Amino acid sequence: QVQLVESGGGLVQPGGSLRLSCVASGFTFSRLIMNWYRQAPGKERELVASISDDGTSPNYAVPVAGRFTISRDNAKNTLYLQMNSLKAEDTAVYYCNRNGEFFPWGQGTQVTVSS
């Protein structure tokens, strides 16, 4: 069955960096547009970044553009999110999923930006 396993989160100071990973299984990863989402406490889940199936066309939400970089390794069925210049408002649980009709959500990975 489909599994999405996110990792790499943690506690970081403002201005710091983290690299998130999402290992996918149970579907043909290389054929799908993949996205990173986040959900902050008391807020709805929001799209953070998206990447085409071949990894050549990334897109970013305005709040993270210029600070986050999405990438993928289709040979490893893995999606990445490099997060630099982190801000307190980036604090959230981060999830990966396909574009469009969602697969079952993984457990996510908690990112906390605080001094």
N, C-alpha and C positions, 0 to 999 in steps of 0.2 A: 504494500500500500504506500501511498504518498507520505513522505516524511520531510519536514523542514526543521533543521536543527541549527539554531542561532547560537553564537558564542562570541566572546571577546569583550563584553561589556565590563564595566567596573566604575570605581570612583576616581574622578580625575579633577584636578584644579582648573579653574577658568584659564583658557589659553592652551590647555594641554591637548593631547591627541589620543585617539584610540582607533584600532582597526577591528571591525566586526567581520565575522564570517558566517556564512549560511551554507550548510551542506545539505544538498537535496538528493532524494532518492525516490524511486517508484514511478518516475515519469521521464520523458525524454527532455532533459534539462536544456540541451543545446537548441531546441526548437522553439523555445518560449522567451518572450520578453519577461524580464524579471524586475521586481521592484523591492525597494526598502520602504517600510512604513514605520511610524512611531506613534505611541500613545502616551501622552502625559497624564498625570493624575487629574481626574475630573474633566478630561477633554476627549473628543472623538479621535479615533485613529486617523492619521493623515499620511499622505504620500510624501516621501522624502526625496527619492531618486528612482530613476528607471533606466534600464539598459536594454538595448536590442539583443536579439538572439545571438548575433555574432560578436557582440561587444563593441561595435564601432560607433554606436550612437547613444551616448548617455544624455540624460535630462535631469534637471534638478529643480526642486521647489525653491522659490525665491529666498526663503530664510536661510538656506544652506548653500546656495550657489557661491562658488569661489572658495568654500571651506571644506566641503565634502567631495569625495571622489568615489564613484561606483565603478566596479570592475567585475569581471567574471573569468573563471577558468573552466571552460566546458569539458576539458579532459578530466577534471577533478570534480565535476558537478558542484562547483562551489561559487558562491556569490560573495563579494566583498564590499565593505564600505569603509573607506579611510576617512576619518573625521579629524580635522585639524581646527585650531583656533576655537576650541569648544567654549560655549557660553552656558550660563545657568539655564537658559531657556531651551537648551538641547536635552535637558534631563527628561527621560522617557524610557519606556520599554520599546525596544526596536525589534521589528519582525521583517522577515522576507516573505514574498509570495509572488505568484504569477500575476501578470496583468490581466484584467478582465475577471473571468469566473474564478473565484478564489479556491485554492486547495484548503484543506483543514489547516488552521493556524498552528504554528509551533509554539513553544513556550516563551519565545522571545528572549532577549538579553537586556538586562537593566543597565542603563547608562545614567550615572549621576555626576553632574558637574557642580562642584561646590568647593569653596575654600575652607 
